[in-house]
């Protein structure tokens, strides 16, 4: 109980996940210099002309991931795979994505962030705000996305899943290839206390997380 009398204050602590499901807020899993972390990725839509704003000290690769995510969601809306509620269409014969500007933010803006593994997280956030469906707050995910909606493998899986476990995440979504080859490196305590699901495409992700 008196450890704090002998040790310095905590400089890095993983927060427990929020209990409330929200539209446009998704838990992403990230690798950092001090291990894994759970990052909230936030997205909102504002009446506009389809412009994309990115904030949170994002690197070039993560900015590219966001642009890929936006294009992928546009395509899925055009194919009516992602269904936009009629009340969001305030101009006739206009696609929803041309009626709203997107703002994607990853908090802790002073910390630089980069890499492609937030692809499925960003895409899920955009899908959430256009479908007007909430995202499960007890789910976290990691995976690169391509324009066809395929989920591609990532690095740092062990650290990411340990972070998810510490945040009391119930379900971790990871790329199928990582599921096949990397689970042997994950501590048994993590595997026993969290459901880990390998996915191949975005459709599988959205089926799990959108409520």
C-alpha positions as CSV (number, residue, x, y, z in Angstrom):
1,X,0.0,0.0,0.0
2,X,2.9,2.4,0.6
3,X,4.7,1.7,-2.7
4,X,4.1,5.3,-3.8
5,X,6.4,6.4,-0.9
6,X,9.3,4.6,-2.6
7,X,8.5,4.8,-6.3
8,X,8.0,7.8,-8.6
9,X,4.5,8.5,-9.9
10,X,3.2,6.6,-12.8
11,X,4.3,8.0,-16.2
12,X,2.5,5.5,-18.4
13,X,-0.8,3.9,-17.5
14,X,-3.4,2.2,-19.7
15,X,-6.9,3.4,-19.0
16,X,-9.8,1.0,-18.8
17,X,-12.1,1.2,-21.8
18,X,-15.3,3.3,-21.6
19,X,-18.5,1.5,-20.9
20,X,-20.7,3.5,-23.3
21,X,-21.1,2.6,-27.0
22,X,-20.7,5.7,-29.2
23,X,-21.1,6.6,-32.8
24,X,-17.7,7.4,-34.4
25,X,-15.5,6.4,-31.5
26,X,-13.4,3.2,-31.9
27,X,-10.7,1.6,-29.8
28,X,-7.5,1.0,-31.8
29,X,-4.4,-0.9,-30.7
30,X,-1.0,0.7,-31.1
31,X,2.6,-0.1,-30.6
32,X,4.7,2.4,-28.7
33,X,8.3,2.7,-27.4
34,X,7.1,1.6,-24.0
35,X,4.8,-1.2,-25.1
36,X,1.3,-1.4,-26.5
37,X,-1.5,1.1,-26.0
38,X,-5.2,1.5,-26.7
39,X,-5.9,4.6,-28.7
40,X,-9.4,6.1,-29.2
41,X,-10.0,7.1,-32.8
42,X,-12.8,9.7,-33.1
43,X,-14.7,10.7,-36.2
44,X,-17.5,13.2,-36.7
45,X,-19.3,14.5,-39.8
46,X,-20.2,18.2,-40.4
47,X,-22.4,19.5,-43.1
48,X,-20.0,20.4,-46.0
49,X,-18.6,19.2,-49.3
50,X,-16.8,15.9,-48.5
51,X,-13.5,17.4,-47.2
52,X,-11.3,15.4,-44.8
53,X,-9.6,16.9,-41.8
54,X,-7.0,14.9,-39.8
55,X,-5.6,15.9,-36.4
56,X,-3.6,14.3,-33.6
57,X,0.0,14.6,-34.9
58,X,-0.5,11.9,-37.5
59,X,2.4,10.8,-39.7
60,X,2.3,10.4,-43.5
61,X,1.5,6.7,-43.5
62,X,-1.4,7.1,-41.1
63,X,-2.7,10.0,-43.2
64,X,-2.7,7.7,-46.2
65,X,-4.6,5.1,-44.2
66,X,-7.3,7.7,-43.5
67,X,-7.6,8.6,-47.2
68,X,-7.8,4.9,-48.1
69,X,-10.5,4.5,-45.5
70,X,-12.5,7.4,-46.8
71,X,-12.4,6.1,-50.4
72,X,-13.3,2.6,-49.3
73,X,-16.4,3.8,-47.4
74,X,-17.5,5.9,-50.4
75,X,-17.3,2.9,-52.6
76,X,-19.3,0.8,-50.1
77,X,-22.0,3.5,-49.8
78,X,-22.2,3.6,-53.6
79,X,-22.7,-0.1,-53.6
80,X,-25.4,0.2,-50.9
81,X,-23.4,-2.2,-48.7
82,X,-23.2,0.6,-46.1
83,X,-26.7,1.9,-45.8
84,X,-27.0,5.6,-45.0
85,X,-30.2,6.6,-43.1
86,X,-32.5,8.7,-45.3
87,X,-32.7,11.5,-42.7
88,X,-29.0,12.2,-43.3
89,X,-29.6,12.9,-47.0
90,X,-30.7,16.6,-47.0
91,X,-30.2,17.1,-50.8
92,X,-31.9,14.9,-53.3
93,X,-29.7,12.9,-55.8
94,X,-26.6,13.6,-53.8
95,X,-24.3,11.0,-52.2
96,X,-24.1,11.3,-48.4
97,X,-20.3,11.6,-48.5
98,X,-20.5,14.7,-50.6
99,X,-22.8,16.4,-48.1
100,X,-20.5,16.1,-45.1
101,X,-17.0,17.0,-44.2
102,X,-15.2,14.4,-42.0
103,X,-12.9,15.2,-39.1
104,X,-10.8,12.3,-37.7
105,X,-8.9,12.9,-34.5
106,X,-6.7,10.7,-32.4
107,X,-6.4,12.2,-28.9
108,X,-3.1,12.9,-27.1
109,X,-2.2,15.3,-29.9
110,X,1.3,16.0,-28.6
111,X,2.3,12.4,-29.3
112,X,3.3,11.6,-32.9
113,X,1.5,8.6,-34.4
114,X,2.3,6.8,-37.6
115,X,1.9,3.4,-39.3
116,X,-0.8,1.6,-41.3
117,X,-2.2,-0.6,-38.6
118,X,-5.0,1.9,-37.7
119,X,-6.6,1.3,-41.1
120,X,-9.5,-0.8,-39.9
121,X,-10.0,1.4,-36.9
122,X,-10.3,4.6,-39.0
123,X,-12.5,2.8,-41.5
124,X,-14.8,1.5,-38.8
125,X,-15.2,5.0,-37.3
126,X,-16.2,6.4,-40.7
127,X,-18.6,3.6,-41.3
128,X,-20.2,4.2,-37.9
129,X,-20.9,7.9,-38.6
130,X,-22.4,7.3,-42.0
131,X,-24.5,4.3,-41.0
132,X,-25.4,6.1,-37.7
133,X,-24.6,3.0,-35.8
134,X,-22.8,2.9,-32.5
135,X,-19.5,1.0,-32.0
136,X,-19.0,-1.5,-29.2
137,X,-16.8,0.0,-26.5
138,X,-15.5,-3.3,-25.3
139,X,-13.9,-4.1,-28.7
140,X,-10.4,-3.0,-29.9
141,X,-8.8,-3.7,-33.2
142,X,-5.6,-3.5,-35.3
143,X,-5.0,-4.1,-39.0
144,X,-4.0,-2.4,-42.2
145,X,-6.8,-1.9,-44.8
146,X,-6.6,-1.8,-48.6
147,X,-9.0,-0.3,-51.1
148,X,-10.7,-3.6,-51.6
149,X,-11.5,-3.9,-47.9
150,X,-9.0,-6.6,-47.2
151,X,-7.4,-6.6,-43.7
152,X,-3.6,-6.9,-43.9
153,X,-1.1,-8.2,-41.2
154,X,0.6,-5.9,-38.8
155,X,3.5,-5.9,-36.3
156,X,3.7,-5.5,-32.5
157,X,0.8,-7.9,-31.9
158,X,2.0,-9.1,-28.5
159,X,2.4,-5.6,-27.1
160,X,-1.0,-4.5,-28.5
161,X,-2.9,-7.5,-27.1
162,X,-1.3,-7.1,-23.7
163,X,-2.5,-3.4,-23.7
164,X,-6.0,-4.5,-24.7
165,X,-6.0,-7.0,-21.8
166,X,-4.9,-4.3,-19.3
167,X,-7.7,-2.0,-20.6
168,X,-10.2,-4.9,-19.9
169,X,-11.2,-5.2,-23.5
170,X,-13.5,-8.1,-24.2
171,X,-12.8,-8.7,-27.9
172,X,-9.7,-8.0,-29.9
173,X,-9.9,-8.0,-33.7
174,X,-6.7,-8.8,-35.5
175,X,-5.7,-9.7,-39.1
176,X,-6.3,-13.4,-40.0
177,X,-2.7,-13.9,-40.9
178,X,-1.5,-12.6,-37.5
179,X,-4.1,-14.9,-35.9
180,X,-2.6,-17.9,-37.8
181,X,1.0,-17.3,-37.1
182,X,1.5,-15.1,-34.0
183,X,-0.8,-16.3,-31.2
184,X,1.9,-18.6,-29.9
185,X,3.8,-15.5,-28.8
186,X,0.9,-14.1,-26.8
187,X,0.9,-14.7,-23.0
188,X,-1.6,-17.4,-21.9
189,X,-3.2,-15.1,-19.4
190,X,-4.2,-12.7,-22.3
191,X,-5.6,-15.6,-24.4
192,X,-7.6,-17.0,-21.5
193,X,-9.3,-13.7,-20.6
194,X,-10.0,-12.1,-24.0
195,X,-11.7,-13.2,-27.2
196,X,-9.3,-12.8,-30.1
197,X,-10.9,-12.9,-33.5
198,X,-8.9,-13.0,-36.8
199,X,-10.6,-11.3,-39.7
200,X,-9.9,-11.2,-43.5
201,X,-12.0,-8.2,-44.5
202,X,-13.9,-5.1,-43.4
203,X,-17.3,-6.8,-43.6
204,X,-16.3,-9.2,-40.8
205,X,-15.1,-6.3,-38.7
206,X,-18.3,-4.3,-39.0
207,X,-20.5,-7.3,-38.3
208,X,-18.8,-7.6,-34.9
209,X,-18.5,-4.0,-33.8
210,X,-21.5,-2.0,-35.1
211,X,-24.6,-2.2,-32.9
